[in-house]
Amino acid sequence: MAHSRTARKRVRQNESHRARNRWRLRSMRDAIKDFREKLSGEDLDAAKEAFRTCCSVIDRTAQKGVIHKNQAARRKSRLNAALKVKVVG
């Protein structure tokens, strides 16, 4: 256990930051899940809107440092490819 005042403060900060990062990851995964559900449905306009929302959430998650920017780009690319397959095919 931390003994100094600053070490105890860092422990408190780490707990709150970890909780916030877990919330950001959960909201990103929920946005992706929502997009995939709408993509499997018939309404392409709703899927396109969900894609825009999803990309925004992914970018914000990467900007906050929760995920790497390359991982964010890869996720968006794969979601966009899935959308294009649905639109074209």
C-alpha positions as CSV (number, residue, x, y, z in Angstrom):
1,M,0.0,0.0,0.0
2,A,1.2,3.5,-0.7
3,H,2.5,5.4,2.2
4,S,3.2,8.9,1.0
5,R,0.5,11.5,0.5
6,T,1.3,11.8,-3.2
7,A,1.3,8.1,-3.7
8,R,-2.1,7.8,-2.1
9,K,-3.3,10.5,-4.4
10,R,-2.0,8.7,-7.4
11,V,-3.8,5.6,-6.3
12,R,-7.1,7.5,-6.1
13,Q,-6.5,9.2,-9.5
14,N,-5.6,5.8,-11.1
15,E,-8.9,4.3,-9.9
16,S,-11.0,7.2,-11.3
17,H,-9.1,7.2,-14.6
18,R,-9.5,3.5,-15.0
19,A,-13.2,3.7,-14.3
20,R,-13.5,6.5,-16.9
21,N,-11.5,4.6,-19.5
22,R,-13.6,1.5,-19.0
23,W,-16.7,3.6,-19.5
24,R,-15.2,5.0,-22.7
25,L,-14.4,1.5,-24.0
26,R,-17.9,0.2,-23.1
27,S,-19.6,3.1,-24.9
28,M,-17.4,2.5,-28.0
29,R,-18.3,-1.2,-28.0
30,D,-22.0,-0.3,-27.6
31,A,-21.8,2.1,-30.5
32,I,-20.2,-0.6,-32.7
33,K,-22.8,-3.1,-31.6
34,D,-25.6,-0.6,-32.4
35,F,-24.1,0.0,-35.9
36,R,-23.9,-3.7,-36.6
37,E,-27.5,-4.3,-35.5
38,K,-28.7,-1.5,-37.8
39,L,-26.5,-2.8,-40.6
40,S,-28.2,-6.2,-40.4
41,G,-31.6,-4.6,-40.6
42,E,-33.2,-3.2,-43.8
43,D,-32.8,0.6,-43.0
44,L,-29.6,1.7,-44.7
45,D,-30.1,5.4,-43.7
46,A,-30.1,4.4,-40.0
47,A,-27.0,2.3,-40.6
48,K,-25.2,5.3,-42.2
49,E,-26.2,7.5,-39.3
50,A,-25.0,4.9,-36.8
51,F,-21.7,4.7,-38.7
52,R,-21.2,8.4,-38.4
53,T,-21.9,8.2,-34.7
54,C,-19.7,5.2,-34.3
55,C,-16.8,6.9,-36.0
56,S,-17.2,9.9,-33.8
57,V,-17.1,7.7,-30.6
58,I,-14.1,5.8,-31.9
59,D,-12.2,8.9,-32.7
60,R,-12.9,10.4,-29.3
61,T,-11.8,7.2,-27.6
62,A,-8.5,7.3,-29.5
63,Q,-8.1,11.0,-28.8
64,K,-8.4,10.4,-25.0
65,G,-5.6,7.7,-25.3
66,V,-7.8,4.7,-24.4
67,I,-7.0,3.0,-27.7
68,H,-4.2,3.6,-30.2
69,K,-4.9,5.8,-33.2
70,N,-4.1,3.0,-35.6
71,Q,-6.5,0.7,-33.8
72,A,-9.2,3.4,-34.2
73,A,-8.4,3.7,-37.9
74,R,-8.5,0.0,-38.4
75,R,-11.9,-0.3,-36.6
76,K,-13.4,2.5,-38.7
77,S,-12.0,1.0,-41.9
78,R,-13.5,-2.4,-41.2
79,L,-16.9,-0.9,-40.3
80,N,-16.8,1.2,-43.4
81,A,-16.0,-1.9,-45.5
82,A,-19.0,-3.7,-44.0
83,L,-21.2,-0.7,-44.8
84,K,-20.0,-0.6,-48.4
85,V,-20.7,-4.3,-48.8
86,K,-24.2,-3.9,-47.6
87,V,-24.9,-0.8,-49.8
88,V,-23.4,-2.3,-53.0
89,G,-24.2,-5.9,-52.5
